């Protein structure tokens, strides 16, 4: 079943851009951020196993050929350079 929701066109555009940036549908984006829409179960975030599976699926979307950061890039000195 589809339902139309009326909203300001700028809000609709921003919502679509945000969903696209997160690679999810607008429906999934709204369900993730509006309490009570993620599911009928009492824990709207799902079981811990479901959350682990969702996290692993999300991680799997990232490129595998990205080189790791160097030791210098993650050193305390580089993180707090301005202090």
C-alpha positions as CSV (number, residue, x, y, z in Angstrom):
1,X,0.0,0.0,0.0
2,X,1.4,3.4,-0.9
3,X,0.4,6.7,0.7
4,X,1.2,10.2,-0.2
5,X,2.6,12.4,2.5
6,X,2.4,16.2,1.9
7,X,5.5,18.2,2.8
8,X,7.3,21.3,1.6
9,X,9.1,20.6,-1.6
10,X,12.5,21.7,-0.1
11,X,12.0,19.2,2.7
12,X,11.2,16.4,0.2
13,X,14.3,17.2,-1.9
14,X,16.5,17.2,1.2
15,X,15.0,13.9,2.4
16,X,15.6,12.3,-1.0
17,X,19.2,13.6,-1.1
18,X,19.8,12.3,2.4
19,X,18.4,8.9,1.5
20,X,20.5,8.7,-1.6
21,X,23.6,9.6,0.3
22,X,23.0,6.8,2.7
23,X,22.0,4.4,-0.1
24,X,18.6,3.6,1.3
25,X,15.0,4.4,0.2
26,X,13.2,7.3,1.7
27,X,10.9,4.8,3.4
28,X,13.8,3.0,5.1
29,X,15.3,6.4,6.1
30,X,12.1,7.5,7.8
31,X,11.5,4.1,9.4
32,X,15.0,4.2,10.9
33,X,14.5,7.7,12.4
34,X,10.8,7.8,13.5
35,X,10.1,5.8,16.6
36,X,7.6,3.0,16.2
37,X,8.1,2.7,12.4
38,X,11.0,0.3,12.3
39,X,8.8,-2.7,13.2
40,X,6.0,-4.1,15.3
41,X,8.2,-5.7,17.8
42,X,8.8,-3.9,21.2
43,X,12.5,-3.3,20.4
44,X,12.2,-1.2,17.2
45,X,15.9,-1.8,16.6
46,X,15.5,-5.5,16.3
47,X,17.4,-8.3,18.1
48,X,21.1,-8.0,18.6
49,X,21.6,-10.7,15.9
50,X,19.5,-8.6,13.5
51,X,21.5,-5.5,14.3
52,X,24.8,-7.4,13.8
53,X,23.6,-8.6,10.4
54,X,22.5,-5.1,9.4
55,X,25.8,-3.7,10.5
56,X,27.8,-6.3,8.6
57,X,25.6,-5.7,5.5
58,X,26.3,-2.0,5.8
59,X,30.1,-2.6,6.1
60,X,30.1,-4.9,3.1
61,X,29.0,-2.0,0.9
62,X,32.3,-0.2,1.4
63,X,35.1,-0.6,-1.1
64,X,37.6,-3.4,-0.3
65,X,40.6,-1.8,-2.0
66,X,40.9,1.3,0.2
67,X,44.4,1.4,1.7
68,X,44.6,1.6,5.5
69,X,45.7,4.8,7.2
70,X,49.4,5.1,8.1
71,X,50.5,5.0,11.7
72,X,51.4,8.7,11.4
73,X,47.8,9.5,10.3
74,X,46.3,7.9,13.3
75,X,48.9,9.0,15.9
76,X,48.0,11.1,18.8
77,X,50.2,13.9,17.6
78,X,48.4,14.1,14.2
79,X,45.0,14.0,15.9
80,X,45.8,16.7,18.4
81,X,48.1,18.7,16.2
82,X,46.6,22.1,17.1
83,X,46.8,21.6,20.9
